[in-house]
Amino acid sequence: MASLFATLYPNHLERLTDIAEKAMHAEQCDSILIHSGTPKLHFLDDYHSPFKANPHFVWWLPVTQSPHCYVLIQEGQKPVLFYHLADDFWHVPPQPPQGFWCDSFDIHCCANLAEVKQKLSQYRSTSTHRVWIGEDTKLAKELGINTANPEGLMHRLHYARAVKSQYEIACLTQANVIALAGHTAAEQAFMAGKSEFETQLAYLAAVQLDPVEMPYRNIIGFGAHSAVLHYQHYDHSPQNMQQPQSFLIDAGAPCNGYASDITRCHSRGSPFYQSLIDAMTKAQLSVCAMVKPGVNFADLHHQMHSLVLDLLIEFKLVNGSRDELAASRISSAFFPHGLGHLLGIQVHDIGGWQQDQVGTMLHPPKDHPFLRCTKVLEKDMVVTIEPGLYVIDSLLQKWRDNGFGHLLNNLAIDQLRPLGGVRVEDNVVVAEQPISLFNLAS
Ligand SMILES: [Mn+2]
């Protein structure tokens, strides 16, 4: 893999340089200093939160765990990296940076801010024309930069980030390959009767990652927990092997700072739940096949609602004519979240509502407030396709309160409730022949 990344990275960097130069021209600045980030202390404490690097920094180079670093982008110049290399006896002494990307940068190792300032002064700019990308704007001022995260520039960069280079697609593919090992181990643990907690440990052991290295907190839900969209616990209780059981796992992996985001469901001993998984998978695959350039993502979301309604009818979870059911929007009671989102450095990659490079936003339709992407798809964007169908009693009650209770088949809903729900999620590269990365890895 390292050699593939090495092969693809120069084109990625060339593309970024072109994007940055055009954005700098349009926004009248001559250089950009991108900060990796500053670690954050817990309140009244001397422990830090896990470090999460500035995604704009990670876009340029796969350095994800190094605070106090800076990348300087100047028109027509090789990018410059100011790499934090302090003498720190509390931790393993840091090493000079290594990797396939290093030759593409002029690298200065700096022990402290004074050294950064001194080295940075070699790169002349009138400070009004240099801009800062990073959270720590106080630090920007210390380095003589008064313009931080200017909106116009950020819009241009965020718009460009939606479309991935071949290097980025390779990173996302490898993130799927790593996640596959975890998903396989978790399925085995579940089938063997392990608890949610043990299943989580089996996933982490298989991907060889610490929880703080994961792109997001794994969702490992058995039974009714699978209907909690962002279920946040790992139950320790053992499974009752005499009872049928359901399992929803939403878990990814990182590669070079890029995330995978995969959901699968598994049944142990419930033909009903297995047939629901199979039907949802079929519906999900049919929408994955539509992830093509020129397609409006919101249209795919609406198409998915129509397919979820078909499933609700097929599994007799609802009563009534299709027209009446559609008019009541009852599919939203079972499938309340969006079809998916942009995927990249951020799991919910930025810019899902952004329609152009100057930052025109198209918010989701009122009836679908959680839709995270309203874009017209372009080749080499990467999106998740993640329909779901769950028993969420608070939502069903809303439909009952609005006079649609007669449309709900309570007997069938009672049967599904202890099994929770299903979601199937894949990471799809937009193309005339859409590429589903997890299936590619499998
Ligand atoms: Mn997702």
Residues whose N, C-alpha, C, O or C-beta is under 5 A from the ligand:
A	BS01	MN	D261 T384
